[in-house]
Amino acid sequence: MFRNFSCLVFSALFFVGSVSPALASGEGHGEEEEFDIAGMIMHHIGDDHGYEITHGVKVPLPVILYSKEDGLQIFSSSKIDDGQVYNGYKSEHGHIVKVNEDGSVNESIHPLDLSITRNVATMLLSATLLVLIFTAVAKGYSTNKGKAPKGIQSLLEPIIVFLRDDVVKPAIGHNYGKYFPYLLTLFFFILINNILGLFPAGPNLTGNIAVTMVLAVITFLIVNISANKYYWKHVFMPDTPVWMYVIMIPVELVGVIMKPMSLMIRLFANITAGHIIMLSLYGLIFIFKSHLIGGAVGGFALFMSLIELLVAFVQALIFTLLTSMYIGSAVEDHH
């Protein structure tokens, strides 16, 4: 707990150090520019072609573009920082566009952007962490067979057993083993990325609706491909008078679609809202420019960071629990 608390304190101090140059950006020009809190928040929760650690420290990422006119273009994102033009391309509001010789945007060319952005890099990092962590856990089970768990195995085993016995098995039933690997991966993927988002310069990956949409679509496919005849009979032949089918069948079909949509929107909204609240609290320090108010806001922001740590676990659990329930309702036997 002390380690997590220390990490959150460091995160708060790191954030203050990263945004303070923006407040003092008017130095040397005789005036101080107004702190743009909305721009700062949107910059932090959005995606980017570079990985910004703090103000002025940015790790360039590869930009990969394809168009019929120019073919495949691969270059460093540092080439288009600060509005620079490289090979006829520049970054405009987070999107890479083709420009004419006079600097205007060429509306006739729309390059396919396959770049490794900050969110993509974070996804690769979290996938690597998942592989390393569970490889170590699997190795622990093979080497400590019949013995007490050790190391990371002992840390994760209570969570894995809890998910199996109290979440997945009651929701799906005796056939839970077929779906448990996916649900376990789902839980830890969301959890790891939620926690990474709390670190300094942490990206808003699970607060990106494209990411939550893909997770929801995968769940939608698993649920409907695995569904038995009783599930589809309930959708197209509900236990109501025949004359009500014209009402009930559309309602049931809407329910089939709304289940994954609820997963997508819930995770996206909760994680994004948490980031916006934290960034807004930190931004108030620079708006009021008062040590007294800044200290009070900073203390409350630190408390909210602890709440966000709890939310990271809760949102991963809710997504996994609801997915288990949706699968269970699709594969349960007829009673």
N, C-alpha and C positions, 0 to 999 in steps of 0.2 A: 504494500500500500504506500509506503514511504517513497518507493521508487517511482510509482505512478504520480504521486504528488509532486515530486521533484521535477519530473518530466513536464508536468503541466505548468509549474512555475517558470521553468526554462522556456517553454513555449510562449508564455505571456511576455516575458522579457524580450524574447527573440522577435516577436511580432512588433512590439513597440519600437525596437531598433530598426526594423525593416520599413516601417511606414513613416518614421520621424523625418527622414530626408525629404519626403514629399511635402511635409509641412514647412520645411525651411528652404524649399526650392527657389524662393524669391530672393535669397541672400545674394548680394553682389549686384542686384538691380535696383536697390533702394527701397524695395517694398516686399512684403510677404504675401505670397499667393494664398488664397483661401483653400483650406483642406477639402478635397473632393471625396467625401466619404462614400457616395454612391459609386463613383468610378473605382475606388479602392475595393469595395465589396464585390462588384461585378468582375473585377480582374482576378480576385482570389478564388471565387467560386466557379469561374469559367475555365475553359481549356486554353492551351497556349502551345505554340510551336517550340518553345524553349522552356526549360525547367528553372524557374527563378527561385533561388535560395533566399536571397534578401535583396534589398535595393542596391542595384549595381552589380550583383553577383548572379549570373545566369548561365546555366549549363546548356550549351546548344544541342539541339536534337536534329536528326536527319530529316530533311524535307524531301519528299518523294512525290513528284507530279508527273501526270501523263496527259498529253493532248495530241490530237491528230496533227496539229500544225508543228509542234516542237518535239514530239516524241517523248521519251522518258527523260526526266530531269531530276537529278539527285544532287543536293548541296546542303550545306550546314545552315541551320536557322539563323545563325549569327550574321549571315549575308543580307538578311532582310530586316534586321532589327532597326528600330527608330526610323521607320519609313524608308529605308534604303531600297533601291531597285537593283535586282540581280537577274541577269539573263532575261530581262523583260518582265519580271515578276516582283510583286511587293505584297506585304501583309497589310490588309485594311480591315480594321475591326475584327481581328482574329481569323480572317479568311484571306487566302492567297489568291490574288487576281492578276490577270495579264494586263499590262499597261502599254499604251502607245508611246511613241517617241516624245510626245509633248507632256507625258506624265499622266494623261487621262486614262481611265479604265477602259479596256477593250471589251465591250459587251458581247462581241461575237465569239470569243474564246472562253470556254469554261473548263479549266483543267481539272482532271480527276485527282483529288488530294488523297494520297495514301501515306501521308507523313506519320512518323513516330512522334505523336504529340505528348504532352505531359501526362494525360490520362492513359494513353496507350503504354507509355513507359512504366507508369505505376501499375497497370494491369499485368505487365510482364514481370515486374518485381514481385507482386503479390502471388502470381502463379509459381514463380521460382521459390518463394518462401513456403508455399503449400507443399511443393514437391520435396523440398529439403526437410521440412518438419515431419511430414508423414512417412518419408523414407526412414528417418531416424526412429519414429514410433514403431514402424513395422519391423525394423532391425531389432529394436528393444524387445518386442514380443517373441521374436525368433531366438534371440540369445538368452533371454531371461524366462524361458518357458518353464512354468511351474514355480517360478520364484516371484518375489515381490517386485513390482515395477520400479525402475530407476530413471533419474533424469527427466527429460521432457516427456517420457512415457507416463511417469507418475503424475505429471502436471495435467496432461490432456485426458488421461483415462477416465477421471470422474466426469468430465464434460461429455465424452463419447458415450459412456454408460448412461448418463442422464438423458441424452438425446435419444438413445436407443430404447430405454425402458420407460421413460416418462413422456416422450414426445412422439416418436415415430411409431413404435409398436402399438400403443393404444389407438392411434388415429388410423392406421392402415390394417392392423390385424396380423394374422399368422403369416401372411405373405410379405411381411415388411422387408425381409432381407434383400429382395430384388431391387428395392428402391433406396435402401439405406446408404449405399456409397454416394449416390447423387445428392441426397439430402445432407449428408455429412460434409461433402465438398461445398455445397451451397452455403451452409452455416458458416464454415470457416473462411470461405472466400469473402462473404459479406463482413464478417467480424474483423478480419485482417485489414480490409480496406477502410472500414469505419475507424479503426484505431489509427491507421496511417494518416487519415485525414485530420487527426488531432495533433499530430506532430508539427513542429515548425516547418513551414513551406509545404505542408501536407496537402495533396490535391483533393478535390471534391469528387472522387470517382463514383461512389455510391449515391452521390447527389446529382449525378448526370443521368438524365432521363433515358438516354440511349442505352446506357449500361443496365439500368433497371428494366428497361423494355426487353432486352435480350434475355435476361434471367426469367422474366415473366413468360416470354414466348416459349422458352425451353420447358418451363413447367406446364404451359398450355398443351404443348405437343405430347409430353409424357402422360398427362392426365387423359387426354382424348384418345391417344393410341392405345393406352392400357385399359380403357373403359370397357366393361363387359356389356352384354345385351340388356341387362336389367337397368343399367345407367341410361342407355339410349332409349329404352322403353319408357323410362320415367320422363325423358325429355320430349319424345314425340307422341307418347300415349300415356299422359299423366292420369292419375287416379281421380278423374273428375268426369262428370257427364260429357258425352260426346259433343254436345252443342257448345261447351266451353273450350274446346280445343282451339278454336280460332283466337282465343285470348291467351290460353295457358301456354301453347307451343311457342309463340313469340316471346313470352315472358321467360320461359325456360331457356330459349336460345340466347336471349340477352344476358341471362345469368351465367351461361357458359362463357361468354365473352367478358363479362364484368369481373369474374373471379381473377383472371390474370391482370386485368387493368387495375384492380384494387391493390394487388401486390406491387405493381409498377409504380403507381402514384404514391402509395403509403411510404415506401422506402425513400423515393426521390424527395418527397415533400418534407419528411422528418429530418433527413440528413442535411438537406439544403437549408431548411429553417434554422437548424442548430448552428450551422456555419454563419448564417446571416446575423443571428442574434449575437454570437461571440464577436464577430467583426464589428458590429454596430457598437457594442460595449467598449471595445478597444478604441474605436474611432471617436467616441465621446471624450476621451482623454485629450485628444488633439483639438476638438472643437471648443471645449470649455477653457483649455489652457490654464488650468488651475491645479496646483499640487494637491490641495485638499480634496477637490472633486475627483481628480485623477486617481488618488489613492483609494477613495471609496469605490469608484467604478472598477478599478483594478481588482480590489478585493472581491467584489461581487462577481466579476468576470471569472476569477479563479474558482469561485464556488460553482459557477455555471459550467466550468470546464470539467469538474468532477461529475456533474449531472450528465454532461455529454459522454463521459466515459461509460456511465451506466446505460445511456441510450444506445451506445454502440453495441452492447451485448443484447439489449432488449429487442432492437430492430432486427438483428440477425436471427434471434430466437423466434420472433413473430413471423418473419418470412418463412422460416423452416417449418414452423407449426402449421401455418395456413396451407402451405404446399402439401404437407403430410395429410391434412384433413381433406383437401381437394382430391388427392390421389386415393385416399381411403373411401371417399364417397363414390368414386368411379369404379373401384374394384371390389367393393363389398358384395357378399353373397346375398341372394334374395331371401327375405324373411317373410 
